[in-house]
Amino acid sequence: MELQLFIDTVSRVTHVSTAIALVGGTVFVLFVLIPATSTLLDTEEKTLRANVQQRWKRFVHVGIFLFIVSGFYNFIAALPSHKGDGLYHALIGTKIILAFAMFFIASVLVGRSSAFHTMRQNRVFWLRILVLLAFSIVVISGFAKVRGTPQKPVAAEIAH
């Protein structure tokens, strides 16, 4: 296997696997863990939330790093195939902006800064926003991937 193909494959697998882990974890917390803890005593719920958050924080921070590294590598590797493809660049630019919004929200939710205490108090709302952003990114990515690369017009077509 050629080195470039190996690196491209590792980068893509890293990017998709990180998405599966982080988005899946977020969906689990929102739709399974939080509702399941509603029957716990307040002190038990706070203890469980603190323990989960301490462990989840590592996944979030490492995941954001992996997303940034693999995402920019994948984008740079795809550039030659999409030269002059305005729609592709608009889609990927939108995806990147949404991803950085997700990184911010996810970091706030696992963080300790008092400046974002109110956001952490409304974690269900912000987890819903994260899931909505993730779904939007998956839709954009899926469309950008399956639409392929536009065919370059040949000289005869340009003349007509």
N, C-alpha and C positions, 0 to 999 in steps of 0.2 A: 504494500500500500504506500502510495506516495505521501510524503510528509505533509504537504499542503492539504490533501484530502483528510488525513488523520486529524490535523489541527482544526479544520472546518467542522469535522464530525464531532470532535470533543467539545468545541465551542457551542454548537447547536444543541447537543445532548445536555450540556451544562445549563444552558438557557432554559430549555423546556423542562428539565427536571427540577430546576429551582422554582419555576412557575408552578409546577404541580405541587411541590412541597408547601410553598408559601400560600398560594391561593387555596389549596386544600385545607391547610391548617386554619386559615381565616374562616373558611366556610364551616369547618368543624366547630370552632370556637363560637361563631355566631348562631348556628342552627342546632348544635348539640350541647356543647359545654355550658353556655350561659343558661339556656332553658333548664338543663338538668340541675344546675346549682340553685335554682329559684326556691327549692324546698329546704335548702340548708339554712341553719342558723346564720345570722349576720357575721358572727366571728369565724365560723367555719368557712363561709363563702369568701371572706376577705383573705383568710389563710390560703385557701386553695387558689384563689386568683393570684396572690403574690407568688406562690410556688410555680404556677404555670407561667406567669409572666417572666419570672427569672430564667426559666429554661427557654421559653419562646423567644426571648430577646436575642439569644445567641443565633437562632435560626434566622431571625429578621436581619440582623446586622451582617452576617455572613452571606445571606441571600441577596441583600442589596448590593454588596460588593461583587458577587458572582454575576448578578444581572447587569451591572454597569460594565464590567470587563467583557463578558461574553456578548452583550448587546452591541457595544461599540465595535467589537471585533467583527461580529456578523454584519453590521451595517457597512463598515469599511470594505469588507470582503465582497459585499453585494454591489457596491458603487459602480464598478465597471459595467455591470450588466444593466444598470438603470440610468446611464448617462443621458441626460435630457428628458427623463421620464418624470414630468412634473407631478403626476398623480401619485406615483410611488413616493416621492420625496415629501409630498403633503401628508400622505398617510403615515409614513414612518416618523415624520416630525411630530404629528399629532400623538402618535403612540409614545414617543419619547417624553413629551410634555406630560401626558397622563401618567406615565410610569414614574416620573419624578414627583408628581403629586402623591402617588401611592407611597413612594419611599418616605416622603415627609410624614404622611398620616401614620403609616406603620411605625416609624421611628418615634413619633409623639406618643402613640398608644403604649409602647413598651418602655418609654423613657421616664425620667424622674423630675424633669424641669417643672418648677412650680408655675411657670408662665403658661403651661399647657394643661394645668390641672383640670380646667373646665372641659377640655376635649376628652380627657380620660374619664371624667364623670359621665359623659355622653357616649361611652364606648360602643354601645349597640348602634347608634346612629352612624358613627364613623366606621364601624365594621361594615355596615350596609353600603356606605359610600365606597369603601375598599372593594367590596364584591362587585359593585356596579362598574367601577373603574376597571377592574380585572376583566370583567365580561366584555367591556368596550374594547380593551386592548386585544383580547383574543379574537374578537370579530374583525378588527382592523388588520391584525396579523394574518388571520386566515384568508381574508380577501386579498391582501398584498401578496401572499404566497401563491394562492391558486390562480390569480390573474396572470401570473407569469411575467415575462418581459415582453413589452410591445415589439412587434417586428419593425425594423427600420425600413422606411420606404426606399425602394430601389430607384435609381436615376430615371428610369422610364416613367415611373408613377409620378415623380415630382414634376416632370415636364408637362404632364397632362393637367 
